[in-house]
Amino acid sequence: RPVHGNQIQAPTRATPSTGPGTQVATAVGMLTKLDELVPILTSLGTKHVGYGVVPEHYAIVGEALIATLGDALGDAFDAETKAAWVAVYGIVQKTMIGDNYN
Protein backbone atom coordinates (compact mmCIF):
# COMPACT_ATOMS: atom_id res chain seq x y z
CA ARG A 1 0.00 0.00 0.00
CA PRO A 2 1.44 3.41 -0.85
CA VAL A 3 2.50 5.67 1.99
CA HIS A 4 1.03 9.16 1.85
CA GLY A 5 2.65 12.14 3.49
CA ASN A 6 5.88 11.06 5.16
CA GLN A 7 8.47 9.62 2.82
CA ILE A 8 11.47 7.60 3.94
CA GLN A 9 14.69 8.22 2.08
CA ALA A 10 17.95 6.34 2.29
CA PRO A 11 20.75 8.32 3.91
CA THR A 12 23.06 10.22 1.59
CA ARG A 13 26.64 8.95 1.63
CA ALA A 14 29.76 9.53 -0.39
CA THR A 15 29.86 5.82 -1.22
CA PRO A 16 26.95 3.54 -2.08
CA SER A 17 25.01 2.46 1.00
CA THR A 18 24.80 -1.22 1.75
CA GLY A 19 22.83 -0.97 4.98
CA PRO A 20 19.75 -3.07 5.70
CA GLY A 21 17.35 -0.17 5.13
CA THR A 22 18.71 0.44 1.66
CA GLN A 23 18.62 -3.26 0.85
CA VAL A 24 15.01 -3.57 1.94
CA ALA A 25 14.06 -0.40 0.03
CA THR A 26 15.68 -1.91 -3.07
CA ALA A 27 13.78 -5.15 -2.51
CA VAL A 28 10.49 -3.26 -2.18
CA GLY A 29 11.20 -1.42 -5.42
CA MET A 30 11.84 -4.72 -7.19
CA LEU A 31 8.82 -6.67 -5.92
CA THR A 32 7.37 -6.68 -9.41
CA LYS A 33 10.66 -8.08 -10.75
CA LEU A 34 11.08 -11.19 -8.60
CA ASP A 35 13.06 -12.95 -11.32
CA GLU A 36 15.73 -10.25 -10.85
CA LEU A 37 15.33 -9.78 -7.10
CA VAL A 38 15.71 -13.38 -5.92
CA PRO A 39 19.23 -13.92 -7.32
CA ILE A 40 20.34 -10.58 -5.85
CA LEU A 41 19.05 -11.48 -2.40
CA THR A 42 20.50 -14.99 -2.64
CA SER A 43 23.93 -13.60 -3.51
CA LEU A 44 23.68 -10.99 -0.78
CA GLY A 45 22.83 -13.68 1.75
CA THR A 46 25.88 -15.70 0.74
CA LYS A 47 28.07 -12.63 1.20
CA HIS A 48 26.61 -12.04 4.65
CA VAL A 49 27.74 -15.49 5.79
CA GLY A 50 31.30 -14.33 5.12
CA TYR A 51 30.66 -11.25 7.26
CA GLY A 52 29.80 -13.48 10.22
CA VAL A 53 26.04 -12.96 10.02
CA VAL A 54 24.00 -15.80 11.53
CA PRO A 55 20.27 -16.42 10.97
CA GLU A 56 19.35 -14.90 14.35
CA HIS A 57 20.75 -11.55 13.22
CA TYR A 58 18.08 -11.24 10.53
CA ALA A 59 15.29 -11.19 13.13
CA ILE A 60 17.08 -8.47 15.11
CA VAL A 61 17.53 -6.34 12.00
CA GLY A 62 13.89 -6.92 11.05
CA GLU A 63 12.66 -5.79 14.46
CA ALA A 64 14.83 -2.67 14.28
CA LEU A 65 13.62 -1.89 10.76
CA ILE A 66 9.94 -2.22 11.70
CA ALA A 67 10.43 -0.10 14.83
CA THR A 68 12.26 2.57 12.83
CA LEU A 69 9.52 2.65 10.20
CA GLY A 70 6.94 2.97 12.97
CA ASP A 71 8.79 5.89 14.51
CA ALA A 72 9.34 7.61 11.16
CA LEU A 73 5.83 7.19 9.79
CA GLY A 74 3.89 7.76 12.98
CA ASP A 75 0.13 7.43 12.47
CA ALA A 76 0.64 6.42 8.82
CA PHE A 77 2.25 3.20 10.06
CA ASP A 78 -1.06 1.51 10.75
CA ALA A 79 -1.63 -2.23 11.22
CA GLU A 80 -2.02 -2.84 7.48
CA THR A 81 1.18 -0.98 6.59
CA LYS A 82 3.10 -2.74 9.36
CA ALA A 83 1.85 -6.14 8.21
CA ALA A 84 2.95 -5.37 4.64
CA TRP A 85 6.46 -4.36 5.75
CA VAL A 86 6.74 -7.42 8.01
CA ALA A 87 5.76 -9.61 5.06
CA VAL A 88 8.29 -7.96 2.73
CA TYR A 89 11.09 -8.23 5.27
CA GLY A 90 10.14 -11.87 5.88
CA ILE A 91 10.64 -12.58 2.18
CA VAL A 92 13.98 -10.76 2.18
CA GLN A 93 15.08 -12.65 5.29
CA LYS A 94 14.00 -16.08 4.05
CA THR A 95 15.63 -15.56 0.65
CA MET A 96 18.90 -14.25 2.08
CA ILE A 97 19.15 -17.10 4.59
CA GLY A 98 18.25 -19.63 1.90
CA ASP A 99 20.48 -22.69 2.04
CA ASN A 100 23.45 -20.79 3.45
CA TYR A 101 23.26 -22.35 6.90
CA ASN A 102 22.55 -26.00 6.08
LINKA-V73442 format. One record per helix or strand of 2 or more residues. SS is the DSSP state (@ for helix, = for strand). FROM is the first residue (numbers start at 1). LEN is the number of residues. If there is no record, write none. Layout:
((SS,FROM,LEN) (SS,FROM,LEN))
This chain:
((@,20,10) (@,34,17) (@,55,22) (@,79,19))
